[in-house]
Amino acid sequence: MDKELRPENHFHFIGVGGIGMSAVAMGLLKKGYSISGSDLVKNNETNKLEKLGAIIFNSQIGQNIEFITSKYNNKLINFVVSTAIKPENKELMYCREKNFPVRHRSEILALLMQSYTAVAVAGSHGKTSTSTFLSTLLELCTHNSSSITGGIIPIYDSNCHIEDTKFLVAEVDESDGTINKYKSDIGIINNIDFDHCDHFSDLGEVISSFKDFAKNSKKLLINFDCEITRNNFYSESKWSNTTPINVAYALIPTDITESHTIGKYYENGNFISNINIPIPGLHNLSNITAAIAASRMIGVDFKEIKENIQYLKLPKKRFEYRGQIDERNLYDDYAHHPNEIKETIKLGRLFIKQKYNNESQKGRLVAIFQPHRYSRVKQFAKEFAEELSKADIIYLTNIYAAGEEDKDKITSKIITDLIYKKNKNVSYINNYHEITKNFYELTQKGDLILNMGAGDCHNFWSILNGKNN
């Protein structure tokens, strides 16, 4: 493939409905390229693409490729896949048989990044939130920024905002080893943890992959509070939420409530200002500090940042309040790793503490968890049990496979049995329709319900509303 994007290119995305694939497709479409794609499920992202002129197929068969090659026979057609696309996919098989060029999503995103001052957001946890906060600050402070992320950014109501701007915020993914494709002007490493055990065999491999990313970043911004990041990477640009010493950027919390975080902001050890952030949670504070630090590194005035920080919002599916049903409050969160669950439950506890601080009634924290991938459950069953057991009531549903085969007969009951040793208030319930059917028996008034996972669990609110309309 060319090392730059050319007008005569056409791009066909196999599995275009995914949050990452649709963002890149949208970016190319807004750049003026012709786009097509296929997905078995229609969603908001495929609908948006179709409205803007993309050809979208609701099947994945060889005839789709025949149609595209015939329609765009005057163009160089690039077929784009993500790691989620399996070798037996019929469109992919057809492309292989015909020797058509098949490119990975990461290659196309890397090409898009070339024409901008690119800020690449990486890390095991918090990438989407950090990308959202940084995108929001740069949009409001510079009016000269674009974004491609793995989540819906509230200020754009989209996972892609591409214009002819100076800056581009790009969320980059380490899960499949393709993080080495990206070259950036500023590379951010939020934190490093062992995850994606379907691809990596140990923590050393994960660290190695981030080292490749660091080499490709002109400047590197790292989280000094993360022990693994601190011990494996050197950069003059570091941020911290625990100390202003030996770091370039620090935001030390002084007050955390369910609606905001107040902290003291420092640069190079010097106190700059108190700052009030409309987002709760220590993990979110770390992501926001990274966004402030990156903004400062590219020359944004701190007064502009302080003025606009009030407009920060979490991306969708990050402790997202979905609503109340009969005095039961439901929140959606993307947490699917034990350390993410730990932070989400801590935030839920903070909400309950603030709400019932002066009342005799105590709210219960009800955790509903849909595990994501058999390999992750196999690797982290004990850790999942440790963190989930900290909720008052726990319901586990069936595992969302994300395309994996269950070679080892792994089920959610493994985690359920481990939780039972610590907390007897745990049950395995096969699916969300079963939870909906028994919703009033499984919950009570005053409950804060955390619905967590990275699969289709976020349809739960719609299922509930269908039942209660």
C-alpha positions in Angstrom: 0.0 0.0 0.0 1.1 3.6 -0.6 2.7 5.4 2.3 0.2 8.1 1.9 -3.5 8.4 1.1 -4.3 9.1 -2.5 -7.6 10.3 -4.1 -7.9 7.2 -6.2 -8.2 4.9 -3.2 -11.5 3.3 -2.2 -11.8 1.6 1.2 -14.1 -1.4 2.0 -14.3 -2.2 5.7 -15.2 -5.8 6.6 -16.9 -5.4 10.0 -17.5 -1.6 9.7 -19.9 -1.4 12.6 -17.3 -1.8 15.3 -16.5 1.3 17.3 -12.9 1.5 16.1 -13.5 0.5 12.5 -16.4 2.9 12.0 -14.3 5.8 13.4 -11.6 5.2 10.8 -14.2 4.7 8.0 -15.9 8.0 9.1 -12.5 9.8 9.0 -11.8 8.6 5.5 -15.3 9.5 4.4 -14.9 13.1 5.8 -11.6 13.3 4.0 -13.4 12.7 0.7 -12.7 9.1 0.0 -15.3 6.7 -1.2 -16.2 4.1 1.5 -18.1 0.9 1.7 -18.4 -1.7 4.4 -20.2 -4.7 5.8 -21.6 -5.8 9.1 -24.1 -8.3 10.2 -25.6 -5.8 12.7 -26.9 -2.3 12.0 -26.1 0.3 14.6 -25.8 4.1 15.0 -22.4 4.1 13.4 -23.4 2.2 10.3 -26.5 4.4 10.0 -24.3 7.6 10.2 -21.9 6.2 7.5 -24.8 5.3 5.2 -26.4 8.8 5.6 -23.0 10.4 4.5 -22.9 8.3 1.4 -21.1 5.0 2.3 -22.4 1.8 0.9 -23.3 -0.5 3.7 -24.0 -4.3 3.3 -25.9 -6.1 6.0 -24.3 -9.4 5.0 -20.8 -10.7 4.6 -20.6 -12.7 1.4 -18.3 -12.8 -1.6 -20.9 -11.1 -3.8 -20.4 -7.9 -1.8 -16.8 -7.8 -2.9 -17.8 -8.5 -6.5 -20.2 -5.6 -6.5 -17.6 -3.2 -5.0 -14.8 -4.2 -7.4 -17.2 -3.7 -10.3 -18.6 -0.4 -9.1 -15.1 1.1 -8.3 -13.2 -0.5 -11.1 -11.4 2.8 -11.8 -10.0 2.9 -8.2 -7.4 1.2 -6.1 -9.6 -0.7 -3.6 -8.2 -1.4 -0.2 -10.0 -4.0 2.0 -9.7 -3.2 5.7 -10.1 -5.6 8.6 -9.6 -5.5 12.3 -8.2 -8.4 14.4 -11.8 -9.3 15.2 -12.4 -10.6 11.7 -11.8 -14.3 11.5 -10.0 -16.1 8.6 -13.2 -17.9 7.7 -15.1 -14.7 7.1 -16.6 -15.1 3.6 -15.6 -11.6 2.4 -12.1 -12.0 3.6 -11.8 -15.5 2.1 -12.9 -14.0 -1.3 -10.3 -11.3 -1.1 -7.6 -13.8 -0.3 -8.6 -16.0 -3.2 -8.5 -13.0 -5.6 -5.2 -11.7 -4.1 -6.9 -8.4 -3.3 -4.9 -6.1 -0.9 -6.1 -6.6 2.7 -5.0 -4.0 5.3 -5.3 -3.9 9.0 -7.3 -1.0 10.6 -4.1 0.2 12.4 -2.3 0.8 9.1 -5.1 3.1 7.8 -5.3 5.0 11.1 -1.6 5.5 11.0 -1.9 7.0 7.5 -4.6 9.4 8.7 -2.4 10.5 11.6 0.5 11.5 9.2 -1.1 14.8 8.1 -1.6 16.1 11.6 0.3 17.0 14.8 -0.8 13.7 16.3 -1.3 13.0 20.0 -1.7 9.2 20.4 -3.4 8.0 23.6 -2.3 4.5 24.7 -2.5 2.4 27.9 -4.1 -0.6 29.4 -7.0 1.3 31.0 -8.6 4.7 30.5 -7.7 5.4 26.8 -11.1 6.4 25.7 -11.7 8.6 28.7 -8.3 10.3 28.3 -9.0 10.8 24.6 -12.4 12.3 25.3 -11.0 14.7 27.9 -8.1 15.7 25.7 -10.3 16.1 22.6 -12.8 18.3 24.5 -10.0 20.6 25.9 -8.3 21.0 22.5 -11.6 21.6 20.7 -12.6 24.3 23.2 -9.2 25.9 23.7 -7.8 25.7 20.1 -10.8 25.2 17.8 -8.1 23.4 15.7 -8.4 19.7 16.6 -9.7 16.5 15.2 -10.3 13.1 16.9 -10.6 9.4 16.2 -11.4 7.4 19.3 -12.9 4.1 20.5 -15.9 5.7 22.2 -18.6 8.4 21.7 -17.2 11.8 22.6 -20.0 14.0 24.0 -18.8 17.3 22.5 -19.0 15.7 19.0 -21.6 13.0 19.7 -19.3 10.8 17.6 -16.3 8.6 17.7 -14.8 10.6 14.8 -14.4 14.3 14.2 -12.1 14.9 11.3 -11.5 18.4 9.8 -8.6 20.2 8.2 -7.1 21.0 11.6 -3.6 21.1 13.1 -4.0 18.5 15.9 -5.4 15.0 15.9 -6.2 13.0 19.1 -6.0 9.3 18.2 -6.8 6.5 20.6 -4.4 3.6 19.8 -4.9 0.0 20.8 -2.3 -2.4 22.1 -4.6 -5.5 22.4 -3.4 -7.2 19.2 0.2 -6.0 18.9 -0.5 -3.4 16.2 0.5 -0.4 18.5 3.9 -0.4 16.8 2.3 0.9 13.6 1.6 4.4 15.0 4.0 7.4 14.8 3.0 10.3 17.0 4.2 13.8 18.0 3.1 13.1 21.5 2.6 9.6 22.8 0.7 9.1 26.1 1.0 6.0 28.2 -1.8 6.0 30.8 -0.8 2.8 32.6 0.3 -0.7 31.9 -1.4 -3.9 33.1 -1.5 -7.5 32.0 -4.5 -8.0 29.8 -5.5 -9.3 26.4 -4.2 -12.8 27.3 -5.6 -14.0 23.9 -2.6 -12.2 22.3 0.0 -11.7 25.1 1.4 -14.5 27.1 2.8 -12.4 30.0 3.3 -8.9 31.2 6.8 -8.7 29.6 5.2 -8.9 26.2 2.8 -6.1 27.0 5.6 -3.9 28.2 7.6 -4.7 25.0 4.7 -3.6 22.8 4.4 -0.3 24.6 8.2 0.2 24.2 7.7 -0.1 20.5 5.0 2.6 20.8 7.4 4.8 22.8 10.1 4.6 20.2 7.7 5.9 17.6 6.7 8.9 19.7 8.7 12.2 19.3 7.7 13.1 22.8 6.5 10.7 25.5 4.1 11.5 28.4 3.8 8.9 31.1 1.9 8.2 34.3 4.4 8.4 37.1 1.8 6.8 39.6 1.7 3.6 37.6 4.6 1.4 39.0 5.0 -0.6 35.8 5.1 2.6 33.6 7.4 4.4 36.1 9.9 1.5 36.2 10.1 0.8 32.5 9.9 4.1 30.7 11.9 7.3 31.0 10.5 10.7 30.0 10.9 14.3 31.2 7.1 14.6 30.8 5.4 12.8 33.6 2.2 13.3 35.5 1.1 12.4 39.0 -1.9 12.6 41.3 0.1 11.7 44.4 3.1 14.0 44.4 4.3 17.3 42.7 7.9 16.3 43.2 10.0 15.0 40.2 7.1 15.3 37.8 6.3 17.9 35.2 2.5 17.9 35.9 0.7 17.1 39.1 -2.9 17.4 40.2 -3.3 16.5 43.8 -6.9 15.9 44.9 -8.2 17.8 48.0 -11.9 16.9 47.7 -13.7 14.2 45.8 -17.5 13.9 45.7 -20.0 12.1 43.4 -20.2 15.2 41.2 -16.7 16.8 41.1 -13.0 16.6 42.1 -11.1 19.6 43.5 -7.3 19.6 43.4 -4.1 21.6 43.5 -2.4 21.8 40.1 1.4 22.0 39.9 4.0 22.2 37.1 7.6 21.2 37.7 6.9 21.3 41.4 5.5 24.8 41.4 1.9 25.4 42.6 -0.1 27.0 39.8 -3.8 27.0 40.8 -6.7 25.2 42.5 -8.9 23.5 39.9 -12.4 22.2 40.0 -13.2 19.3 37.7 -16.9 18.1 37.1 -15.9 14.4 37.0 -15.7 12.1 40.0 -13.2 9.3 40.7 -9.5 9.0 41.2 -9.0 7.0 38.0 -10.7 9.7 36.0 -8.6 12.4 37.7 -5.5 10.6 36.4 -7.0 10.6 32.9 -7.8 14.3 33.2 -4.3 15.2 34.4 -2.9 13.4 31.3 -5.2 15.5 29.1 -4.1 18.7 30.8 -0.5 17.7 30.6 -0.7 16.9 26.8 -2.5 20.2 26.2 0.2 22.1 28.0 2.9 20.2 26.0 1.5 21.5 22.7 1.3 25.1 24.1 -2.3 25.6 25.3 -2.5 28.4 27.9 -3.4 27.1 31.4 -6.0 29.9 31.8 -7.8 28.5 28.7 -7.7 25.0 30.2 -9.0 26.1 33.6 -11.8 28.1 31.9 -12.9 25.2 29.7 -12.4 22.3 32.1 -16.0 22.8 33.4 -17.3 21.3 30.1 -15.6 17.9 30.5 -17.9 14.9 30.3 -17.3 11.2 30.4 -17.7 9.2 27.2 -20.6 6.9 26.9 -20.5 3.6 28.8 -18.1 5.1 31.4 -20.1 5.2 34.6 -23.0 6.4 32.3 -26.2 7.1 34.1 -29.0 5.4 32.2 -31.9 6.3 34.4 -34.2 5.2 37.2 -36.8 2.5 37.3 -39.0 2.3 40.5 -36.3 4.1 42.6 -33.5 1.8 41.2 -30.7 3.8 39.6 -28.8 2.0 36.7 -25.3 2.9 35.5 -23.5 1.4 32.5 -19.7 0.9 32.6 -17.3 -0.6 30.2 -15.2 -2.3 33.0 -14.1 -5.7 31.9 -10.7 -6.2 33.6 -10.4 -6.7 37.4 -8.6 -3.4 38.0 -11.3 -1.5 36.0 -14.0 -3.2 38.1 -12.2 -2.2 41.3 -12.3 1.5 40.3 -15.9 1.3 39.1 -17.1 -0.3 42.4 -15.1 2.3 44.4 -16.9 5.1 42.5 -20.3 3.4 43.1 -19.5 3.3 46.8 -18.7 7.0 46.7 -22.0 7.8 45.1 -23.9 5.7 47.7 -22.0 7.4 50.6 -22.8 10.9 49.3 -26.4 10.1 48.6 -27.2 8.4 51.9 -24.7 10.3 54.1 -27.4 11.9 56.3 -30.2 9.3 55.9 -31.0 6.2 57.9 -31.7 4.2 54.7 -28.6 2.7 53.1 -28.4 2.0 49.4 -27.1 -1.3 48.1 -24.5 -1.7 45.4 -25.7 -4.3 43.0 -23.1 -5.4 40.4 -24.2 -7.1 37.2 -21.2 -8.4 35.2 -21.0 -9.9 31.8 -17.4 -11.4 31.5 -15.7 -10.6 28.2 -13.7 -13.4 26.5 -13.0 -16.9 27.8 -9.2 -16.3 27.8 -9.7 -13.3 30.2 -11.9 -15.3 32.6 -9.4 -18.2 32.6 -6.5 -15.9 33.4 -8.2 -13.6 35.9 -11.0 -15.6 37.6 -9.5 -15.1 41.1 -9.0 -11.3 40.5 -12.5 -10.9 39.2 -13.9 -12.7 42.2 -11.8 -10.5 44.6 -13.1 -7.2 43.2 -16.7 -8.2 42.4 -17.2 -9.7 45.9 -16.9 -6.1 47.2 -20.4 -5.3 45.9 -23.4 -6.0 48.1 -25.2 -8.2 45.6 -23.5 -9.8 42.5 -25.1 -11.3 39.4 -23.0 -12.8 36.7 -24.2 -13.6 33.2 -22.9 -15.7 30.4 -19.5 -14.9 28.9 -19.4 -12.6 25.8 -17.1 -14.6 23.6 -15.9 -11.7 21.3 -15.2 -14.3 18.6 -13.2 -16.7 20.8 -13.8 -20.4 20.9 -14.4 -22.0 24.3 -11.7 -24.6 24.1 -11.4 -25.2 27.9 -15.1 -25.2 28.8 -14.8 -21.9 30.7 -18.0 -20.4 32.2 -19.0 -17.6 34.4 -19.8 -20.1 37.2 -16.0 -20.3 37.8 -16.1 -16.7 39.0 -19.4 -17.2 40.8 -18.1 -20.1 42.9 -15.0 -18.1 43.9 -17.1 -15.1 44.9 -19.4 -17.3 47.0 -16.5 -18.1 49.3 -16.2 -14.4 50.1 -19.8 -13.1 49.6 -22.8 -15.4 49.6 -25.0 -12.8 47.8 -24.0 -14.0 44.4 -25.9 -15.7 41.6 -25.3 -16.9 38.0 -28.1 -15.8 35.7 -27.8 -16.9 32.1 -28.7 -13.7 30.3 -30.1 -10.2 30.5 -33.6 -11.3 29.5 -33.7 -13.5 32.6 -32.5 -10.6 34.8 -35.2 -8.4 33.2 -37.9 -11.0 33.8 -37.0 -11.2 37.5 -35.8 -7.6 37.9 -38.0 -6.7 40.9 -37.1 -9.8 42.8 -33.4 -9.4 42.2 -33.3 -5.7 43.1 -35.0 -3.3 45.6 -35.8 0.4 45.9 -32.7 2.5 46.6 -30.3 0.2 44.8 -27.4 1.5 42.7 -27.0 -1.0 39.9 -23.7 -1.2 38.1 -24.0 -3.0 34.8 -20.4 -3.8 33.7 -18.8 -5.4 30.7 -17.5 -4.9 27.1 -20.0 -7.0 25.3 -23.7 -6.5 24.4 -24.6 -6.0 28.1 -25.2 -2.3 27.4 -28.5 -3.3 25.7 -29.9 -4.0 29.2 -31.4 -0.6 29.7 -33.3 -0.9 26.4 -34.5 -4.4 27.4 -35.7 -3.1 30.7 -37.5 -0.2 29.1 -39.2 -2.5 26.7 -40.5 -4.5 29.6 -41.6 -1.4 31.6 -43.1 0.8 28.9 
